[in-house]
Amino acid sequence: MKESEFYVLRELSQNNNLTQRELSKRLGLSLGSINFVLKALMKKGYIKMQRFKDSGNKAKYIYVLTPKWLYDKAILTKEFINKPNKPNKRNKRNKPNKPNKLNQLYFLYSPITPRP
């Protein structure tokens, strides 16, 4: 999964009532990139697009996270936790290279911070 897909999913998990333009501004991605990422996430089955009934704008949609995303998110988390730490060949002589799993989990679950 791409980094931009994670950012979009995290933003939508906090507020699924965002337009593509609002997502674009919050994440610092172009409107075309947001559209491409949303279509890819729909194709994977992670989000569904539904019309926003209470809006006066009939073209407005909300993006709903699906149970498939929640299941896959749990699997990714389990893989990060259970992944063995192997030393990097380049750093083998000096010190073992231990990826910080807490930072990787933080990436999955942390709130969005605005990009500069």
N, C-alpha and C positions, 0 to 999 in steps of 0.2 A: 504494500500500500504506500502511496506517495505521501510526502509530508503535507502537501496542500490538501489532500483528502482528509487527513487527520485534523487539520486546522478547521476545515469546513464542518466536519462532524462535531468537533468540540463546540464550535460556535452555535450550531443548530441544537445541540443538546441543552444549551443554556437558554436559547430563544429561537423557537422554530417559526416565529412570526416575521422573520426578516425577508426583505426583498433581495434580489440578486445584487442590486446596486448598493444596498446597505452592507451586505457581506463583502462586496468588493472594497468598500471604504474601510471597513473594520480590519480586514486581513491584508490590505495593501496589494491586492491582486487585481488584474484587469477584469472588466466585466465579462469579456470573452472567456477568460480563464475560469471564472466562477461558473459560467454556464457549462463549460466543458467538464469541470469537476463534478457538478451536480448531475449531469447526464451519466457520467461514469459511475457515480454512487448509486443512481437509480438502476443502472444496468446490473450492478453487483447485487442489488436487492437490499442495500443498506438504508435507503430513504424512499419515501413515497411522496408524490406531489399531490396535494389536494387543494381544491378551490376554497378560498376563505369566504365563507358564507356571509359573515357580518359586515364585510367590507362593501362600500359603495362601488369600488373598483372591481368589476367582474373579471379582470385579468389578473388579479392578485392571487397568489398561491401561498400555502404554507407547506413546509417540508417536515414530514413526520419520520422520525427514526423508527426502523422496523426491529422486530425481535431478532432477525438474522444478524444485524449489526451488534446487538447486545451480546449475542452468543459468540460471535467472532471476536469481539473485544475481550471477552472472558478467556477465550482460547489464546489470544495474543499475550495477555497478561500472564497466563500460566506458562507459556513458552519462555517468556522473559525471565520468570522466576526460576524455572527448572533448567535453564540453559547453563551448561557447565562453563566455568571460566577457564579458558585455555590461554597460555602465554603466547604472545605475538613472537614470531620468529626473530624479528629485528631486535626486539627488546628482551629476548630470552636471557642473554648474558647479564644484562644490567638489573632488570627487575621484571617480574611478571606483569603483564598488561591485564588488569582486571577492569572490565567495563562496569561502570557504576549503574547497577540495575535500578536503584532508586531514581536516578535521573531519567532513565528510560520509562519507568512507570509514571513519573511526574509528567512526562510529555503526554501520556495517554489521558491522565485524569485531571491535570491542572486546569485552572480557569484560563481563559484567553487573556493574554496581555497584548495591548495594541502594539503594532509594529511601527517603527519610526518612519 
